[in-house]
Each structure stands twice: as structure tokens, then as C-alpha cells.
Amino acid sequence: MEIGSKILTGAAATAILALIGHVATGETFISGLEQQVQTELAARGLDAATVRLGHDPLSRDAVLAGELPDAARQEALNVVMAIPGISSASWRDKQAIAAAEDGKAPAPAPADRDKADRDKIAQCQAAVDRIAETRKINFRSGSAYVSLESRQILDQLAKVLQACEGLSITVEGHTDDNGDSDVNRVMSQERADRIKAGLVERGIAGALITATGYGSERPRAKGSDASADAQNRRIEFRIGGAGDQAQNDAEAQQGG
């Protein structure tokens, strides 16, 4: 009986020592992880943010505090979530939260997302303009026929627009001021529709394209001579965000 009591006492002591060792090791790990996070934030110029991991009980959930703008807050969350061992990260005031449980990276901050969208739109517009300025889609007076040369231009435009996936495209049809203004408007709409159809045939999503005819309302060149007429009979392309599509459709229905 005495021997059994000694064995039980020894086992209990061993368990207690193991538990103490485990806690000490866990505490060291959490403290080291906390220091690693703080060092990484400082290296990114985000030292205004402080981080705290749970110590009682031990936790790998990082809670951040500090006065930073929204974009910097999101960047700090991204930095913290990229460190191995962190299970979640949040700001103490709960304005921004990034959790690892769902296996998804934190979403970009709205300001960063808006800038990325603007940059993509500008790049796509510039690429389209380079083609449109060097190789103009022309129409004969009173015609919506798409010539072989114009179809080749559409081939080039479609390749560029493939890289603009998700952005809206407005195709604008314009005419010279010869003849009846209502007839010109109908003709310009037909031309814009033909160009839209050509882009759809080349793989561009029709749901993202709005075709609008303006007739002779928006001339590029003044006068009614042959040179001015040739400049005013034209197709123009406007690249916008995906959310611009509904607005483009509404304007088209209202006559621009």
C-alpha cells in the first residue's frame, strides 16, 4: 500500500512538472511570436501599431492597437497574418478583422482596391487608344458596313480587351453632320452595334459592352468639308469599372 502511494505520488509530481514545462514552453513560444510580429511591423514602418497575443490563456490570436489610417490598418493585418503561427488578427476596436479559420487572405482595403481599379482602367484605355489613334475604324458616308481593314482593327482591339476582363466597354458611334440629324443618330447606333457585335464574335463578353449612337451631336472636327467629315465619322471606346455598366445602359436608353 505504501509502495502504491509512492508510485501515485511520483506520477502526480511528474505530471505536474510536465505541465509546468509545457506552460513555460508555450509561454516562451507566444512571447517569441509576439516579438516577431512587432519586429515585422516595425520593419514595414508600422511601428505605431502594437500587438498583443493571449497569455492567460495562451493564444495565437493577435489583437492590434494604435492610431493608424484605414489603409495602414489593413496593411498591418496583412503583415500579421503572413507570419507563421498566427491564427487570427484583429484590431482592438473591431474596425477590421482578418481570421485564418476560413483559410482566406484578408481583402484589400477599399482605398487600395479603388486605386488598383483606376490603374487597370487607365492601362486598358491607353492600350485601346493607341490602336484607335494609329488605325481608325472608318465608315463611308451613309453606311454601317465594316470593311476588311476595320475587321482587322477589331482583331487587335479584341486582343487588348481580353486583358481588361471585368471592365465595362462603351462603344460610341458618331457621324458627320450631313443629312438629317435623326437619320444620322440611327446610323451611328447601327455602326456602334456592328462594332459591339464584332467584339462579341471575338470573345469579348457582350454583357460588358454598351453600344451608343450619338449621331452628329459630338463632332471632333469643326466644319463640313471632307476632312472634317472623315474625322467625325468615327467609333470611340470608353473603358470603365464593372459597376459603370448599369449607368451606361441607362444613359443609352435615355439617349445619352
Secondary structure in CASP SS format (residue, H / E / C, confidence):
PFRMAT SS
TARGET T0000
AUTHOR 0000-0000-0000
METHOD secondary structure of the structure
MODEL  1
M C 1.00
E H 1.00
I H 1.00
G H 1.00
S H 1.00
K H 1.00
I H 1.00
L H 1.00
T H 1.00
G H 1.00
A H 1.00
A H 1.00
A H 1.00
T H 1.00
A H 1.00
I H 1.00
L H 1.00
A H 1.00
L H 1.00
I H 1.00
G H 1.00
H H 1.00
V H 1.00
A H 1.00
T H 1.00
G H 1.00
E H 1.00
T H 1.00
F H 1.00
I H 1.00
S H 1.00
G H 1.00
L H 1.00
E H 1.00
Q H 1.00
Q H 1.00
V H 1.00
Q H 1.00
T H 1.00
E H 1.00
L H 1.00
A H 1.00
A H 1.00
R C 1.00
G C 1.00
L C 1.00
D C 1.00
A C 1.00
A C 1.00
T E 1.00
V E 1.00
R E 1.00
L E 1.00
G E 1.00
H E 1.00
D C 1.00
P C 1.00
L E 1.00
S E 1.00
R E 1.00
D E 1.00
A E 1.00
V E 1.00
L E 1.00
A E 1.00
G C 1.00
E C 1.00
L C 1.00
P C 1.00
D H 1.00
A H 1.00
A H 1.00
R H 1.00
Q H 1.00
E H 1.00
A H 1.00
L H 1.00
N H 1.00
V H 1.00
V H 1.00
M H 1.00
A C 1.00
I C 1.00
P C 1.00
G C 1.00
I C 1.00
S C 1.00
S E 1.00
A E 1.00
S E 1.00
W E 1.00
R C 1.00
D C 1.00
K C 1.00
Q C 1.00
A C 1.00
I E 1.00
A E 1.00
A E 1.00
A C 1.00
E C 1.00
D C 1.00
G C 1.00
K C 1.00
A C 1.00
P C 1.00
A C 1.00
P C 1.00
A C 1.00
P H 1.00
A H 1.00
D H 1.00
R H 1.00
D H 1.00
K H 1.00
A H 1.00
D H 1.00
R H 1.00
D H 1.00
K H 1.00
I H 1.00
A H 1.00
Q H 1.00
C H 1.00
Q H 1.00
A H 1.00
A H 1.00
V H 1.00
D H 1.00
R H 1.00
I H 1.00
A H 1.00
E H 1.00
T H 1.00
R C 1.00
K C 1.00
I C 1.00
N C 1.00
F C 1.00
R C 1.00
S C 1.00
G C 1.00
S C 1.00
A C 1.00
Y C 1.00
V C 1.00
S C 1.00
L H 1.00
E H 1.00
S H 1.00
R H 1.00
Q H 1.00
I H 1.00
L H 1.00
D H 1.00
Q H 1.00
L H 1.00
A H 1.00
K H 1.00
V H 1.00
L H 1.00
Q H 1.00
A C 1.00
C C 1.00
E C 1.00
G C 1.00
L C 1.00
S E 1.00
I E 1.00
T E 1.00
V E 1.00
E E 1.00
G E 1.00
H E 1.00
T C 1.00
D C 1.00
D C 1.00
N C 1.00
G C 1.00
D C 1.00
S H 1.00
D H 1.00
V H 1.00
N H 1.00
R H 1.00
V H 1.00
M H 1.00
S H 1.00
Q H 1.00
E H 1.00
R H 1.00
A H 1.00
D H 1.00
R H 1.00
I H 1.00
K H 1.00
A H 1.00
G H 1.00
L H 1.00
V H 1.00
E H 1.00
R C 1.00
G C 1.00
I C 1.00
A C 1.00
G H 1.00
A H 1.00
L H 1.00
I E 1.00
T E 1.00
A E 1.00
T E 1.00
G E 1.00
Y C 1.00
G C 1.00
S C 1.00
E C 1.00
R C 1.00
P C 1.00
R C 1.00
A C 1.00
K C 1.00
G C 1.00
S C 1.00
D C 1.00
A H 1.00
S H 1.00
A H 1.00
D H 1.00
A H 1.00
Q H 1.00
N H 1.00
R C 1.00
R E 1.00
I E 1.00
E E 1.00
F E 1.00
R E 1.00
I E 1.00
G E 1.00
G C 1.00
A C 1.00
G C 1.00
D H 1.00
Q H 1.00
A H 1.00
Q H 1.00
N H 1.00
D H 1.00
A H 1.00
E H 1.00
A H 1.00
Q H 1.00
Q C 1.00
G C 1.00
G C 1.00
END
